[in-house]
Amino acid sequence: MALDNRFRFDELVKDGSKAIISEDTTTKTHTFVDGASTIVSASVDVPFEHIKGERDGETTAYIEKPAYTENQLKKAVDTVIDELVAPPKAPQPDVVPRPVYDELQDKFEKALEDLEEAQDRILKLEGEVATLNARLTAALTENDSLKAQKAVVDNQFQQSTERYKDQTSKLVTAILKATKEANERVRLNAQVEGLVAQKDVLRQQLLTLRKIVSGLEGQIEAGVESLKVQTEAAASQREAAAAAAEAQRLALQNQQEALESQLAGTAAETAAAAAGLGPLSDNQSYYGIKQQGPGSGPSDIEWVTSVDNPQPGKCGKLTVQNLKDSGAKITQISIAVTGQFTTQRGQTNYGPLGFGSDNGIPRKTASVSISKGSKTDVTMYMNRKIGGKNKPEPDKSNFLNSAQDYRGNFVITVKYDDGTTAKTESLSWHIRKNKR
């Protein structure tokens, strides 16, 4: 603003303050006159007449072309004017307000305490980490050991599985052969139907055994899972886990051996059934009786002789096969005979059926040595003295009766070297004595 208008500048400053009617001591805000009627007349200081307050905030200026004196202007070039420049103040220290300083000091001390606690916590955690690393190393070492033991168990199980497959293949071959032989015997003997039924039962037993094997495989998998769980707690259960793994391996080995023995026994029983042998009372050994010489009828063994032409006493063959699970040996075979000829009309006991030879009364026992899996044939004899003119003889009072039939029953008993015995079912014998 030009110096000529000092009055206007003064008016903007002073007149405005004169128009103030109130001032807030807190906020320092002002209220100006609105709609004033006071006329301010022109004077030396006020060149224009106006209403008081209406020109507050106005700025008035003149556009002038300044006139400079060239010489004076040159003197002013690069001239430093320092009359109004105050001398520099002395350096002052950096300060902050006391409340701010105290607050920051408290925060600093609190930070130092937190830092000390954090360092203690870090040292403690580093110790725990070292302990955990040591335990982890021990657990990893134990895990490697258990993995090696598991690999040994898996290898043994694989070998056992291969042996089981070989046994199964042999068993299937034996069953197929037995089935063919049984089918051929259907046309020759009515007893084959019973053998076929036994064969079906054996097949069901085989399926059961296969389920048992499947169950054993599941137990092995469960055992492996158990080893994995025990590995996680290896630091405190190392010795117990190793002992459990060894006990399980021995149990599986024993079960596998028992299964193989059972499969071998089943195959032998199937072969015995296919050969026409029937089970003894213990269902662990088998027997069969084959007729030799003339004879016909439903009896298990028959013998025909006559008065005029006595026949040799050899009448049949007893076959015994030992399949005892315990491995006991059969050492003796005995026979108990009932029916006619045993004691008749006060005469000497004819026997009439037994073992031994064709001379005299047949013996009631025979000494044998049949190991497990072996089979032995024992010849059976009738008392040949029943033939010829010895008594008893056909009824002579009835000339139409040209022959006389005698019947009875007998039971075969085998004795094992462990003292146990097994018997056959009640079998029948038949003797026909002709006149000629």
Backbone hydrogen bonds, N-H to C=O, Kabsch-Sander energy under -0.5 kcal/mol:
donor,donor_aa,acceptor,acceptor_aa,energy
5,N,2,A,-1.2
6,R,3,L,-1.4
8,R,5,N,-0.5
9,F,5,N,-2.0
10,D,6,R,-3.1
11,E,7,F,-2.3
12,L,8,R,-2.4
13,V,9,F,-1.8
14,K,10,D,-3.9
15,D,10,D,-0.6
15,D,11,E,-1.1
16,G,11,E,-1.0
17,S,13,V,-1.2
18,K,14,K,-2.2
19,A,15,D,-1.5
20,I,17,S,-0.9
21,I,31,T,-1.6
22,S,31,T,-0.5
24,D,29,T,-2.0
25,T,23,E,-0.6
28,K,24,D,-2.5
31,T,22,S,-1.1
40,V,38,T,-0.5
40,V,50,H,-3.8
41,S,39,I,-0.7
43,S,46,V,-4.1
50,H,40,V,-2.2
52,K,38,T,-2.9
54,E,51,I,-2.0
56,D,53,G,-0.9
58,E,55,R,-1.8
64,E,62,Y,-0.8
68,Y,66,P,-0.5
70,E,68,Y,-0.6
73,L,69,T,-2.8
74,K,70,E,-2.1
75,K,71,N,-1.7
76,A,72,Q,-1.3
77,V,73,L,-0.5
77,V,74,K,-0.9
79,T,76,A,-1.3
80,V,78,D,-0.6
81,I,79,T,-0.6
82,D,80,V,-0.7
85,V,82,D,-0.6
86,A,84,L,-0.6
95,V,93,P,-0.6
101,Y,97,P,-2.8
102,D,98,R,-3.4
103,E,99,P,-2.5
104,L,100,V,-2.5
105,Q,101,Y,-3.0
106,D,102,D,-2.6
107,K,103,E,-2.3
108,F,104,L,-2.5
109,E,105,Q,-2.7
110,K,106,D,-2.7
111,A,107,K,-2.5
112,L,108,F,-2.3
113,E,109,E,-2.4
114,D,110,K,-2.7
115,L,111,A,-2.5
116,E,112,L,-2.5
117,E,113,E,-2.6
118,A,114,D,-2.6
119,Q,115,L,-2.5
120,D,116,E,-2.5
121,R,117,E,-2.7
122,I,118,A,-2.6
123,L,119,Q,-2.6
124,K,120,D,-2.6
125,L,121,R,-2.8
126,E,122,I,-2.8
127,G,123,L,-2.1
128,E,124,K,-2.4
129,V,125,L,-2.9
130,A,126,E,-2.4
131,T,127,G,-2.5
132,L,128,E,-3.0
133,N,129,V,-2.6
134,A,130,A,-2.2
135,R,131,T,-2.7
136,L,132,L,-3.0
137,T,133,N,-2.6
138,A,134,A,-2.4
139,A,135,R,-3.0
140,L,136,L,-2.8
141,T,137,T,-2.3
142,E,138,A,-2.6
143,N,139,A,-2.7
144,D,140,L,-2.4
145,S,141,T,-2.1
146,L,142,E,-2.8
147,K,143,N,-2.5
148,A,144,D,-2.1
149,Q,145,S,-2.3
150,K,146,L,-2.8
151,A,147,K,-2.5
152,V,148,A,-2.0
153,V,149,Q,-2.5
154,D,150,K,-3.3
155,N,151,A,-2.4
156,Q,152,V,-2.6
157,F,153,V,-2.7
158,Q,154,D,-2.5
159,Q,155,N,-2.3
160,S,156,Q,-2.5
161,T,157,F,-2.6
162,E,158,Q,-2.3
163,R,159,Q,-2.3
164,Y,160,S,-2.4
165,K,161,T,-2.5
166,D,162,E,-2.2
167,Q,163,R,-2.6
168,T,164,Y,-2.9
169,S,165,K,-2.6
170,K,166,D,-2.5
171,L,167,Q,-2.8
172,V,168,T,-2.8
173,T,169,S,-2.4
174,A,170,K,-2.6
175,I,171,L,-2.7
176,L,172,V,-2.6
177,K,173,T,-2.5
178,A,174,A,-2.8
179,T,175,I,-2.6
180,K,176,L,-2.3
181,E,177,K,-2.5
182,A,178,A,-2.6
183,N,179,T,-2.4
184,E,180,K,-1.9
185,R,181,E,-1.7
186,V,182,A,-0.9
188,L,185,R,-0.9
189,N,185,R,-2.1
192,V,189,N,-1.3
193,E,190,A,-0.9
195,L,191,Q,-1.6
196,V,192,V,-2.8
197,A,193,E,-2.2
198,Q,194,G,-2.2
199,K,195,L,-2.6
200,D,196,V,-2.4
201,V,197,A,-2.1
202,L,198,Q,-2.5
203,R,199,K,-2.3
204,Q,200,D,-2.3
205,Q,201,V,-2.4
206,L,202,L,-2.5
207,L,203,R,-2.6
208,T,204,Q,-2.5
209,L,205,Q,-2.7
210,R,206,L,-2.5
211,K,207,L,-2.3
212,I,208,T,-2.3
213,V,209,L,-2.7
214,S,210,R,-2.6
215,G,211,K,-2.8
216,L,212,I,-2.5
217,E,213,V,-2.4
218,G,214,S,-2.4
219,Q,215,G,-2.3
220,I,216,L,-2.3
221,E,217,E,-2.4
222,A,218,G,-2.7
223,G,219,Q,-2.5
224,V,220,I,-2.4
225,E,221,E,-2.5
226,S,222,A,-2.4
227,L,223,G,-2.0
228,K,224,V,-2.0
229,V,225,E,-2.4
230,Q,226,S,-2.4
231,T,227,L,-1.7
232,E,228,K,-1.2
233,A,229,V,-0.8
234,A,231,T,-1.7
236,S,233,A,-0.9
237,Q,233,A,-1.4
238,R,234,A,-0.8
241,A,237,Q,-2.6
242,A,238,R,-2.2
243,A,239,E,-2.3
244,A,240,A,-2.6
245,A,241,A,-2.5
246,E,242,A,-2.2
247,A,243,A,-2.6
248,Q,244,A,-2.5
249,R,245,A,-2.3
250,L,246,E,-2.4
251,A,247,A,-2.4
252,L,248,Q,-2.9
253,Q,249,R,-2.4
254,N,250,L,-2.8
255,Q,251,A,-2.8
256,Q,252,L,-2.6
257,E,253,Q,-2.6
258,A,254,N,-2.8
259,L,255,Q,-2.6
260,E,256,Q,-2.7
261,S,257,E,-2.5
262,Q,258,A,-2.6
263,L,259,L,-2.9
264,A,260,E,-2.6
265,G,261,S,-2.5
266,T,262,Q,-2.6
267,A,263,L,-2.5
268,A,264,A,-2.3
269,E,265,G,-2.6
270,T,266,T,-2.6
271,A,267,A,-2.4
272,A,268,A,-2.6
273,A,269,E,-2.7
274,A,270,T,-2.4
275,A,271,A,-1.6
276,G,273,A,-1.5
277,L,272,A,-2.4
278,G,287,Y,-3.4
280,L,285,S,-2.8
281,S,423,K,-2.1
283,N,280,L,-1.8
286,Y,321,Q,-2.4
287,Y,278,G,-2.8
288,G,319,T,-1.8
290,K,317,K,-2.5
292,Q,315,C,-2.4
300,D,428,S,-0.8
301,I,428,S,-1.3
303,W,430,H,-2.0
305,T,432,R,-2.6
307,V,434,N,-2.0
308,D,435,K,-1.0
315,C,380,M,-2.2
316,G,380,M,-1.3
317,K,290,K,-1.9
318,L,378,V,-3.3
319,T,288,G,-3.3
319,T,317,K,-0.5
320,V,376,T,-2.8
321,Q,286,Y,-2.8
322,N,374,S,-2.3
323,L,284,Q,-0.7
323,L,321,Q,-0.6
327,G,324,K,-1.1
330,I,370,I,-2.4
331,T,329,K,-0.5
331,T,415,K,-2.6
332,Q,415,K,-1.3
333,I,366,A,-2.5
334,S,413,T,-3.0
335,I,364,K,-2.3
336,A,411,V,-2.1
338,T,409,N,-3.2
340,Q,407,R,-1.8
342,T,339,G,-1.0
347,Q,344,Q,-2.3
350,Y,341,F,-1.9
351,G,341,F,-0.5
354,G,381,Y,-2.2
355,F,363,R,-2.9
357,S,355,F,-0.7
360,G,358,D,-0.5
363,R,355,F,-2.8
366,A,333,I,-2.5
368,V,331,T,-1.8
370,I,330,I,-2.4
371,S,369,S,-0.6
373,G,322,N,-4.3
374,S,371,S,-2.1
376,T,320,V,-2.7
378,V,318,L,-3.3
380,M,316,G,-2.6
381,Y,354,G,-2.7
382,M,313,G,-3.1
383,N,352,P,-1.7
384,R,382,M,-0.8
386,I,383,N,-1.9
387,G,384,R,-1.5
388,G,306,S,-3.1
390,N,387,G,-0.7
396,K,394,P,-0.5
398,N,395,D,-0.5
399,F,397,S,-0.7
401,N,398,N,-1.2
402,S,400,L,-1.2
404,Q,433,K,-1.9
406,Y,431,I,-3.0
408,G,429,W,-1.7
409,N,338,T,-1.4
410,F,427,L,-2.2
411,V,336,A,-1.9
413,T,334,S,-2.7
414,V,422,A,-2.9
415,K,332,Q,-2.5
416,Y,420,T,-3.1
417,D,329,K,-2.5
419,G,416,Y,-1.8
422,A,414,V,-1.8
424,T,412,I,-2.1
427,L,410,F,-2.8
429,W,408,G,-2.4
430,H,301,I,-1.6
431,I,406,Y,-3.2
432,R,303,W,-2.3
433,K,404,Q,-2.8
434,N,305,T,-2.7
434,N,432,R,-0.6
435,K,402,S,-1.8
